[in-house]
């Protein structure tokens, strides 16, 4: 059996370890002039240069810290394939993480070696692989969707209508900007979706009137922010530097803005972020409970229901693939298994007795 190191050792995020260029403090402090940035600062810089999402940055930094602490704070440049295999195996055999979590940890470590340390990692042998369970998708019936929508109100209703009516992922919905909604053509532009791909999807007619009223409320809020010297949002891909005033323009504002402002740690400016995902997650959970639905439905369930109901209505798999933004049609094919599952269309022998 492969020897492993204790994976249950706690990570003290307040502890600073400065050893061979590693600084495990929270945040990204600027190094003194002429000094090489610490390792995790280099990781963050490499991630931002490649325009990865903030969630990916947080995840990669987390797993790299875990990897370093697992090996008693040894510098990654002193380690290799065997050390990576030990860490990944411990995640599966001791912590019993899922396959996707184990793959996420592997991707973070490979990024560290290839993009930051510039050290090529070969095939990582001997890894105890986490089992990938076979799970059936949770899909709501049309009546269940209607029941949940009947409980939600205001912006919660609008967001769920876009998840179900346009097939958006939760973060795709929350990160919509005013300029991404085309009321004339009944289209939504999803920018920087999964895999950093843009795509078009429909704007449901049933949501247009209430969404337009919501946008007017947001516009008035933005006007008041500008009067107070605020009104700025973060822009993607370093556009802030190229167009300094664009962050205050109406088109770049969030469709679903947060109620409060935050202070940007680099510029010190007060900005308004989009609504946090936990707000809608909590609202959906409460609505599902109040509707008396026993299925473990989440905001993502509405995207599954969108695809399944389109296929039930006879739309072809390629059309659904494009609307969902799937790179490979095989990913979309899982919804055909949902349609065919449970013996639909098969007469039970018990019915012939």
Secondary structure, DSSP 4 states (H G I P E B T S, - for coil): ------TTPPP-TT----SSS----SS-PPPPTTSPPPHHHHHHHHHHHTT--HHHHHHHHHHHHHHHHHTTT--GGG--HHHHHHHHHHHHHTS---HHHHHHHHHHHHHIIIIIS--------S--PPP----PPP---HHHHHHHHHH--HHHHHHHHHHHHH---HHHHHT-BGGGEETTTTEEEE-S-TTS--EEEE--HHHHHHHHHHHHHHHHHHHHHHHTT------STTHHHHSTTGGGSGGGSBSSEEEEEEE-TTT--EEEEEPPHHHHHHHHHHHHHHTT--S---HHHHHHHHHHHHHHTT--HHHHHHHHT-SSHHHHTHHHHHHHGGGTT---GGGG-
